[in-house]
Amino acid sequence: MFVITYELNGSVKEVSYTNTNEFIAAQLKEVPDLPDYYHVIKAETNNKTIPLKDQTISGLFNYLNN
């Protein structure tokens, strides 16, 4: 399970995907699931936190897509 906790207008939201590949595919759609500028509070895959320098959806996508 891949879980992203992000902030939107002062509220904390959470979205989950089966795995990181599902998230990458969702972001490559013509209209992505999440806008690039959303602030990522935490991203976890299999209960392990992903270390991010750029704490945005774009930064997470770039980290996973490399």
C-alpha positions as a printed Julia matrix, in Angstrom:
66×3 Matrix{Float64}:
  0.0    0.0     0.0
  1.22   3.49   -0.9
 -0.26   6.32    1.2
  0.21  10.05    0.64
 -0.72  12.53    3.36
 -0.98  16.07    2.0
 -2.23  19.5     2.97
 -5.0   21.3     1.13
 -6.27  24.7     2.3
 -5.16  24.06    5.87
 -6.76  20.61    6.02
 -4.87  17.32    6.11
 -5.99  14.83    3.46
 -4.92  11.3     2.65
 -5.02   9.28   -0.54
 -3.88   5.7    -1.05
 -2.83   3.62   -4.02
 -2.09  -0.06   -4.41
  1.57   0.76   -5.12
  3.84   3.56   -6.34
  3.35   2.57   -9.99
 -0.39   3.22   -9.68
  0.36   6.73   -8.34
  2.79   7.44  -11.21
  0.22   6.27  -13.77
 -2.47   8.44  -12.15
 -0.2   11.49  -12.37
  0.54  10.86  -16.06
 -3.14  11.09  -17.04
 -4.31  14.13  -19.0
 -5.87  15.35  -15.75
 -3.69  14.05  -12.89
 -5.22  12.84   -9.61
 -3.36  15.48   -7.58
 -2.04  18.91   -8.62
  1.76  19.2    -8.66
  1.86  22.02   -6.09
  0.08  20.22   -3.2
  2.27  20.07   -0.08
  3.17  16.49    0.88
  3.28  15.97    4.63
  4.23  12.31    4.41
  4.46   9.56    1.81
  4.69   5.95    2.93
  5.05   2.69    1.09
  4.73  -0.53    3.09
  4.9    1.54    6.32
  8.27   3.08    5.34
  8.44   6.85    4.96
  9.87   8.16    1.69
 12.47  10.9     2.29
 11.62  13.96    0.19
 13.7   17.09   -0.38
 10.91  18.65   -2.49
  7.77  18.14   -0.42
  5.27  18.6    -3.24
  3.35  16.13   -5.38
  5.72  17.05   -8.2
  8.74  16.32   -5.99
  7.26  12.97   -4.96
  6.54  12.07   -8.58
 10.09  12.97   -9.64
 11.57  10.98   -6.73
  9.6    7.86   -7.64
  9.99   8.23  -11.39
 13.82   8.2   -11.28
